[in-house]
Amino acid sequence: MPITLRIYWINYEGRRHFYAAVRPHQSYHQQTYLTHPWVLTNENEDCLAIYMPTREPRRVSIDGKGETAPLAPQSKTVGGNAASAAAQNYKSNIKGPAAPAVERYIETSRIDCDMSGKGAKTCPLTDFVGGATLFYGKMPDDPADYAVAFVTHESAVGGNAVYQIAIVLKAGPEGAFAPFGQTETIGTEPRDVRFESGAISYTGTVLGPGEPRCCPTAKATFRLLISAAGLRFVDLRQGDGTEAGASQPAARSKAADYLIREQISDACERRGGRIDPAAVIERDLTGDGKADLIISHEGITCTGGGRSSACGMQVCSVMIYVREGPLLKLAVGDLLGMMVTVDAGRIPTVRWRGHGGSPRAMRWNGGAFR
């Protein structure tokens, strides 16, 4: 007898989080992370199957008896090289005169995938690409045509981080587009793209207060600054969660960049690595109008694979610095958690998940975080 299938994500507390009901002969698409388990049940909530994602996109078929049968990975051979369906399907969302230039950029780019830790091996970006979108427009003070492509890809050296690259392209006198610059960004599902004088702004989806990393629903505005020096990404969020003025972009400070590099170096035992931009929060936490800093080791991926050495099975170190003049001083160095978020407000509450997924929170009391 045909059944209605219920799909649940198992959250960090081990509880079911309902996502969808799929009726007989219907299909459902779900983006996920490699480490996120899913449970398929019938209408009585009886478990029919537990599914762990794989690196390649897969389809799972379930019959009327409640038995599941994973189908072959959605991959095919293109020009003699194996490529995932996602690596090919990104082309379906990029159309128009700049599309060939974006495709060439993706197909010729390589990223670090050396699992030995030596950093000597690179792999095609197409092996890890998850999707791409492309937008067109004109700058108010430039007659040339512009385009911006947003490309997402998984980490190639382990972990479940997903990265997003913005590629800005400019058309030449004959109309052919060529890449002008590229930079890492945050804010998934880019939309409401606006071409401004010397900049491109867009709205993206980000984690809201208390939201699990799998399921962001909040939105924020970001900007790509274009100049002769190249392309620079700017997060326009500030202390109260509203958009900053265009003339005062909230760029990451030099002090923050230094501390981030230092934490990555320590976490990866001098092997090098990278951090998910979502794991860095530069916001006013004390109400003095100056940007403070949170660095979560949860977002660090080391060169050669593996997580930060400051991560355990469930939680990672979280460092909180407060601004004192031009310097950032360590205020909290013994916090262990994951999924760190900051509420809105002049003196916001910092929230995270502790051991076992338990919710935790603290706030600046004028002299310390309590």
C-alpha positions as CSV (number, residue, x, y, z in Angstrom):
1,M,0.0,0.0,0.0
2,P,1.5,3.4,-0.9
3,I,2.5,5.5,2.0
4,T,3.1,9.2,2.7
5,L,6.8,9.6,3.6
6,R,7.8,12.1,6.3
7,I,11.3,13.5,6.2
8,Y,13.2,14.6,9.4
9,W,16.6,16.1,10.0
10,I,18.2,14.8,13.3
11,N,19.3,18.0,15.0
12,Y,22.2,18.6,17.4
13,E,20.2,17.4,20.3
14,G,19.3,14.1,18.7
15,R,15.7,15.2,18.1
16,R,13.7,15.0,14.9
17,H,13.1,18.2,13.0
18,F,10.3,17.9,10.4
19,Y,11.0,19.1,6.9
20,A,8.6,17.6,4.4
21,A,5.8,15.1,3.7
22,V,6.1,13.3,0.4
23,R,3.0,11.7,-1.0
24,P,3.2,8.5,-3.2
25,H,4.8,9.1,-6.6
26,Q,6.1,12.5,-5.6
27,S,9.7,13.6,-5.2
28,Y,11.5,16.0,-2.9
29,H,14.9,17.7,-3.2
30,Q,16.9,18.6,-0.1
31,Q,20.2,20.3,0.2
32,T,22.3,19.1,3.2
33,Y,25.7,18.7,4.7
34,L,27.8,15.5,4.8
35,T,27.5,15.1,8.6
36,H,23.7,15.6,8.8
37,P,21.6,12.5,9.3
38,W,18.1,12.2,8.0
39,V,15.2,9.9,9.1
40,L,12.4,8.7,6.8
41,T,9.2,7.7,8.6
42,N,5.6,6.7,7.8
43,E,2.6,8.7,8.9
44,N,2.8,6.9,12.3
45,E,6.3,8.3,12.8
46,D,7.8,4.7,12.6
47,C,11.3,4.8,11.3
48,L,11.7,3.4,7.8
49,A,15.3,4.3,7.1
50,I,18.2,6.5,8.3
51,Y,20.1,8.2,5.5
52,M,23.6,9.8,5.7
53,P,24.5,12.1,2.8
54,T,27.4,11.4,0.4
55,R,29.6,13.8,-1.4
56,E,27.9,13.1,-4.7
57,P,24.2,14.1,-5.1
58,R,22.1,10.9,-4.7
59,R,18.5,9.9,-5.2
60,V,16.7,7.6,-2.7
61,S,13.7,5.6,-3.8
62,I,11.2,4.1,-1.2
63,D,8.6,1.6,-2.2
64,G,5.1,0.9,-0.8
65,K,6.5,-1.6,1.8
66,G,8.7,1.1,3.4
67,E,11.9,-0.3,1.9
68,T,14.5,2.1,0.6
69,A,16.8,1.6,-2.4
70,P,19.5,4.2,-2.9
71,L,19.9,4.7,-6.6
72,A,23.3,5.3,-8.3
73,P,24.9,8.6,-7.7
74,Q,23.8,11.3,-10.2
75,S,27.1,11.4,-12.0
76,K,28.2,10.9,-15.5
77,T,31.4,11.0,-17.6
78,V,32.1,14.2,-19.4
79,G,35.0,14.3,-21.8
80,G,36.5,11.3,-20.1
81,N,36.4,12.8,-16.6
82,A,33.9,11.8,-13.9
83,A,31.9,14.8,-12.8
84,S,29.0,15.0,-10.4
85,A,25.6,16.1,-11.5
86,A,25.9,19.2,-9.4
87,A,29.0,20.1,-11.2
88,Q,27.2,20.0,-14.5
89,N,23.8,21.3,-13.4
90,Y,25.2,24.6,-12.2
91,K,25.1,25.6,-15.9
92,S,21.3,25.5,-15.9
93,N,21.2,28.7,-13.8
94,I,23.7,30.8,-15.7
95,K,22.5,32.2,-19.0
96,G,23.3,35.1,-21.3
97,P,26.5,36.5,-22.8
98,A,28.6,36.2,-19.6
99,A,27.8,32.5,-19.1
100,P,30.7,31.1,-21.2
101,A,33.2,33.2,-19.3
102,V,31.8,32.0,-16.0
103,E,31.9,28.4,-17.2
104,R,35.5,28.8,-18.3
105,Y,36.4,30.3,-14.9
106,I,34.9,27.4,-13.0
107,E,36.2,24.7,-15.3
108,T,39.8,26.0,-15.2
109,S,40.0,26.8,-11.5
110,R,41.6,24.5,-9.0
111,I,41.4,24.4,-5.2
112,D,43.6,22.8,-2.5
113,C,42.6,19.2,-1.8
114,D,45.9,17.8,-0.4
115,M,44.8,15.5,2.4
116,S,48.4,14.8,3.4
117,G,48.9,18.2,4.8
118,K,51.6,19.3,2.4
119,G,49.3,21.6,0.4
120,A,50.9,20.4,-2.8
121,K,47.8,18.8,-4.5
122,T,44.9,20.7,-6.1
123,C,41.7,19.5,-7.6
124,P,39.3,20.9,-10.2
125,L,36.7,23.2,-8.7
126,T,34.1,21.4,-10.7
127,D,34.5,18.3,-8.5
128,F,33.1,20.3,-5.5
129,V,30.9,23.0,-7.0
130,G,27.3,23.0,-5.7
131,G,25.6,25.6,-7.9
132,A,25.9,29.0,-9.5
133,T,23.7,32.1,-10.3
134,L,24.4,34.9,-12.6
135,F,23.1,38.5,-12.6
136,Y,23.5,41.4,-15.1
137,G,23.5,45.2,-14.8
138,K,25.1,48.6,-15.4
139,M,26.9,51.0,-13.1
140,P,25.4,54.5,-13.0
141,D,28.7,56.1,-14.0
142,D,30.1,53.4,-16.4
143,P,28.7,52.6,-19.8
144,A,30.1,49.0,-19.8
145,D,27.9,46.0,-19.1
146,Y,28.6,44.1,-15.9
147,A,27.7,40.7,-14.5
148,V,28.2,39.0,-11.2
149,A,28.2,35.2,-10.7
150,F,27.9,33.5,-7.3
151,V,29.4,30.0,-7.1
152,T,29.1,27.7,-4.1
153,H,31.4,24.8,-3.4
154,E,32.2,22.3,-0.6
155,S,35.5,22.2,1.2
156,A,37.9,20.0,-0.6
157,V,40.0,19.2,2.4
158,G,37.5,17.8,4.8
159,G,34.8,19.2,7.0
160,N,31.2,20.1,6.0
161,A,31.8,23.8,5.3
162,V,30.2,25.3,2.1
163,Y,31.9,28.3,0.6
164,Q,30.6,30.9,-1.8
165,I,32.7,32.8,-4.4
166,A,31.6,36.0,-6.2
167,I,33.0,36.6,-9.7
168,V,32.5,40.0,-11.2
169,L,32.7,40.3,-15.0
170,K,32.9,43.3,-17.3
171,A,32.1,43.4,-21.0
172,G,34.7,44.7,-23.4
173,P,34.2,47.0,-26.4
174,E,33.0,44.1,-28.5
175,G,30.6,42.8,-25.9
176,A,32.7,39.8,-24.7
177,F,32.7,39.4,-20.9
178,A,35.9,38.7,-19.0
179,P,36.4,38.2,-15.2
180,F,37.3,41.5,-13.4
181,G,37.9,39.9,-10.0
182,Q,36.7,37.3,-7.5
183,T,36.4,37.1,-3.7
184,E,34.9,34.8,-1.1
185,T,31.5,36.0,0.2
186,I,28.7,34.9,2.6
187,G,25.0,35.2,2.2
188,T,23.5,32.2,0.4
189,E,20.7,32.3,-2.2
190,P,21.8,35.8,-3.4
191,R,19.0,38.0,-4.7
192,D,17.9,41.6,-5.0
193,V,21.2,42.3,-6.8
194,R,21.8,46.0,-7.3
195,F,24.5,47.5,-9.5
196,E,25.7,50.8,-7.9
197,S,28.4,53.3,-8.4
198,G,31.6,51.3,-7.8
199,A,29.8,48.5,-6.1
200,I,27.3,45.6,-6.3
201,S,25.0,45.0,-3.4
202,Y,22.9,41.9,-2.8
203,T,20.7,40.2,-0.2
204,G,21.7,36.8,1.1
205,T,20.4,34.2,3.6
206,V,22.2,34.0,6.9
207,L,21.9,32.3,10.3
208,G,19.4,34.0,12.5
209,P,19.5,33.9,16.4
210,G,19.3,30.4,17.6
211,E,19.0,28.8,14.2
212,P,20.7,25.5,13.4
213,R,23.5,25.7,10.8
214,C,21.6,23.5,8.5
215,C,18.6,25.8,8.2
216,P,19.3,29.5,8.0
217,T,16.2,31.8,7.3
218,A,17.4,35.3,8.2
219,K,18.6,37.7,5.6
220,A,21.2,40.4,5.4
221,T,22.7,42.8,2.8
222,F,26.3,42.6,1.5
223,R,28.4,44.6,-0.9
224,L,31.1,44.0,-3.4
225,L,33.3,47.0,-3.7
226,I,34.9,47.5,-7.2
227,S,38.1,49.5,-7.7
228,A,41.3,49.6,-9.6
229,A,42.8,47.5,-6.8
230,G,40.3,44.7,-7.4
231,L,37.2,43.3,-5.6
232,R,36.5,43.5,-1.9
233,F,33.7,41.9,0.0
234,V,31.9,44.0,2.7
235,D,29.4,42.8,5.3
236,L,26.9,45.7,5.8
237,R,25.5,44.4,9.1
238,Q,26.2,46.4,12.3
239,G,25.3,46.3,15.9
240,D,21.5,46.6,15.6
241,G,21.3,44.3,12.6
242,T,20.4,47.0,10.2
243,E,22.2,48.0,7.1
244,A,25.1,50.4,7.4
245,G,25.3,53.5,5.2
246,A,27.0,53.0,1.8
247,S,29.8,55.5,2.8
248,Q,30.6,53.5,6.0
249,P,31.0,49.8,5.1
250,A,31.8,47.6,8.0
251,A,35.0,46.0,6.6
252,R,37.0,43.6,8.7
253,S,39.7,45.3,10.8
254,K,43.4,44.7,10.6
255,A,43.4,43.6,14.2
256,A,40.6,41.0,13.5
257,D,42.5,39.7,10.4
258,Y,45.6,39.2,12.6
259,L,43.8,37.3,15.3
260,I,42.0,35.1,12.8
261,R,45.3,34.2,11.2
262,E,46.8,33.5,14.6
263,Q,43.8,31.2,15.6
264,I,44.0,29.3,12.3
265,S,47.7,28.8,12.7
266,D,47.4,27.5,16.3
267,A,44.3,25.4,15.4
268,C,46.1,23.7,12.5
269,E,49.5,23.4,14.2
270,R,51.1,25.8,11.7
271,R,49.9,23.8,8.7
272,G,47.6,26.5,7.5
273,G,43.9,26.4,6.8
274,R,40.9,28.5,6.3
275,I,37.8,29.7,8.2
276,D,34.2,29.8,7.2
277,P,33.2,33.5,7.1
278,A,30.1,32.6,9.1
279,A,32.4,31.6,12.0
280,V,33.7,35.2,12.3
281,I,31.5,37.8,13.9
282,E,32.8,41.4,14.2
283,R,30.1,43.3,16.0
284,D,29.7,45.7,18.9
285,L,29.1,43.4,21.9
286,T,29.6,45.9,24.7
287,G,27.5,48.9,23.6
288,D,30.5,51.3,23.2
289,G,30.0,51.6,19.4
290,K,33.2,49.8,18.6
291,A,33.3,46.4,16.8
292,D,34.3,43.5,19.0
293,L,35.2,40.0,17.7
294,I,34.1,36.4,18.0
295,I,36.1,33.6,16.4
296,S,34.5,30.1,16.5
297,H,36.9,27.2,15.8
298,E,33.9,25.3,14.5
299,G,34.4,27.0,11.1
300,I,38.1,26.2,10.8
301,T,39.2,23.7,8.2
302,C,42.9,22.8,8.2
303,T,45.1,22.3,5.1
304,G,45.3,18.6,4.4
305,G,41.9,17.9,6.0
306,G,40.6,17.8,9.5
307,R,39.1,20.2,12.0
308,S,40.7,22.6,14.4
309,S,42.7,21.0,17.2
310,A,40.5,23.0,19.5
311,C,37.4,21.0,18.6
312,G,36.2,17.9,20.4
313,M,33.4,15.5,19.4
314,Q,30.6,17.9,20.1
315,V,32.0,21.4,20.7
316,C,34.9,23.7,19.7
317,S,36.7,26.7,21.3
318,V,35.1,30.1,20.9
319,M,37.2,33.2,21.4
320,I,35.6,36.5,22.3
321,Y,37.6,39.8,22.1
322,V,36.6,43.3,23.1
323,R,37.9,46.5,21.6
324,E,40.3,48.6,23.7
325,G,41.4,51.5,21.5
326,P,42.9,50.1,18.3
327,L,43.5,46.7,19.9
328,L,41.3,43.7,20.5
329,K,41.7,42.2,24.0
330,L,40.7,38.6,24.8
331,A,37.7,38.7,27.1
332,V,36.5,35.0,26.9
333,G,38.9,32.2,26.0
334,D,37.4,29.2,27.8
335,L,34.1,29.0,26.0
336,L,33.3,25.7,24.4
337,G,30.4,25.5,22.0
338,M,29.0,25.5,18.5
339,M,26.4,27.4,16.4
340,V,27.3,30.8,17.8
341,T,24.9,33.6,17.0
342,V,24.5,37.2,18.2
343,D,21.1,38.8,18.8
344,A,20.2,42.3,17.7
345,G,20.4,45.2,20.2
346,R,22.8,47.8,21.5
347,I,24.3,45.3,24.0
348,P,23.3,42.0,22.3
349,T,23.1,38.5,23.8
350,V,25.6,35.9,22.5
351,R,24.0,32.5,22.1
352,W,25.5,29.1,21.4
353,R,25.0,25.3,21.9
354,G,27.0,23.5,24.5
355,H,27.7,19.8,25.2
356,G,24.7,17.7,24.2
357,G,23.3,20.6,22.2
358,S,22.1,22.5,25.3
359,P,21.3,26.2,24.6
360,R,23.6,28.7,26.4
361,A,23.7,32.5,26.4
362,M,25.6,35.4,27.9
363,R,25.7,39.2,27.8
364,W,28.1,42.0,28.6
365,N,27.4,43.4,32.0
366,G,29.7,46.4,31.9
367,G,32.8,44.7,32.9
368,A,32.6,41.1,31.8
369,F,30.4,38.6,29.9
370,R,27.9,36.8,32.2
